[in-house]
């Protein structure tokens, strides 16, 4: 039977005859289901609802059902909003004071450029998906005429920003309403395996409320398929995949009250001498400020007042004047929180009976706000691959492993774009330009990530990126369409990235006196090499098995 312990959501519905179905009794009395999902977050909850609506019996386990309080996972790109609609969960954005997001405002040393989400950036893709699903998208009339369809496609898409915890609770309430789901508060401590075959058959969890001695009692939950989606700090990652996340910086977050932003209903990216700053509304009165601080930043040292000293002395003066009063008030109140910015390339898992998903399996820098878009689109892909028509019995581990191999590659059109774009943009936007070091031609991947900061070539590429945006037209429609998750073509990303690099080189050549041309040509070659150093390691990481 569904269970929610936090008082904020509505109580569970009263028992009904359907709760005595064999599947419900099996979950309640024997802790057995078709699927056991660990983690009632973005991916875990939406996947549970999706599988339940296909007739699967699901046990959803979460260590705490209180409303989460996080500083990331607060901006859902248009591609994520569309995926949420296709999953039938669009109503989860209602009644949480969500803010419409129409695009971005990039501010480069005080100069602004407006980057709205593009109209019909993925019109052909949308039409193909419509035909493939046999009808219109949510809210569209299948019999609409050509003119109405054209208007629909030309309408600019929108994202949504919100308090992360409120959105999570709406998703959990949607799960509670599903008769095939039992949502249970437990701390999962490990997997349960068949000693002979190595197949994962379930999980072991602590139940601190069931033991009068004060020691946590242990429960075991069994499923034909176990899904581990326990987030960025996954306790299972080391057990099932070989590589660990790479984290070189943290986002420090403040909640600004009654902030005046340069452009309403837009995300803001502030670029200057330091790392990027993000500003976006998460409620009618609340605005989130996220400041990227790299490990070892000198101005954030203890001698300089720590991170708060960095925010006050370096970041505050660089913000638009209309934002500074609310930023300073929030800083004075002292409610500063942080989250690591991690990169983890995707991987397949061939452990029978188990899959690792979400941030536990794949992460990218949150600069572009693509994490939830990836998660919801992953669920859409899994909805088809693991459907009862394709996999009648989830206990058929060979069939499930085949479908998960397909999943690894089918998700690439979208996820590789978002993953690569997030890492490449961060490398450019976080450029500091206070070092003359030049990277060697061949270094390990993690060293490349470390070396792509504090570099003059990156500052040249950063300027080229902003000048590219200033050109308007396809120079902003393409990049923001990729960022929004509505253009799903990796080659388009490759094209725009190297168009930025070539523009940066052209600007460098044009700004150089004739007598310095030979040296400028050498510098230009260095800029092009730097562009390759930035993007190709991430491309290769997406191509590997």
SULWORA-V922343 format. One record per run of one state. SS is the DSSP state (h for helix, s for strand, l for the rest). FROM is the first residue (numbers start at 1). LEN is the number of residues. Records with the same first field share a line. If there is no record, write none. Layout:
BEGIN
SS = FROM-LEN / FROM-LEN
END
This chain:
BEGIN
l = 1-16 / 21-1 / 31-1 / 39-3 / 54-4 / 63-12 / 77-1 / 87-3 / 94-5 / 102-1 / 109-2 / 117-2 / 120-3 / 134-12 / 155-1 / 157-2 / 162-2 / 177-4 / 186-1 / 194-6 / 208-9 / 229-8 / 241-5 / 258-9 / 272-5 / 282-4 / 295-3 / 301-1 / 305-1 / 319-2 / 334-3 / 345-9 / 357-1 / 361-2 / 364-2 / 369-2 / 386-11 / 411-1 / 430-15 / 452-4 / 471-3 / 484-6 / 511-3 / 544-2
h = 17-4 / 22-9 / 42-12 / 78-9 / 90-4 / 123-11 / 146-9 / 164-13 / 237-4 / 298-3 / 302-3 / 306-13 / 321-13 / 358-3 / 366-3 / 371-15 / 397-14 / 412-18 / 445-7 / 456-15 / 474-10 / 490-21 / 514-30
s = 32-7 / 58-5 / 75-2 / 99-3 / 103-6 / 111-6 / 119-1 / 156-1 / 159-3 / 181-5 / 187-7 / 200-8 / 217-12 / 246-12 / 267-5 / 277-5 / 286-9 / 337-8 / 354-3 / 363-1
END
